[in-house]
């Protein structure tokens, strides 16, 4: 798997994990999300990947 494909997979995995946390109500509507650092440690990924996933969720939410 090339680097771009791997980065996209990590990014999509993070988005899915965040949506799952919301769905399972571990993160409630209107509640402040944990910091990028906390999320990256919890999910075992780089902060930059968490940041990218959060940005994409903001874009989706705005539609």
Secondary structure as GFF3:
##gff-version 3
##sequence-region A 1 63
A	DSSP	alpha_helix	3	23	.	.	.	ID=ss1
A	DSSP	alpha_helix	36	43	.	.	.	ID=ss2
A	DSSP	alpha_helix	47	61	.	.	.	ID=ss3
###
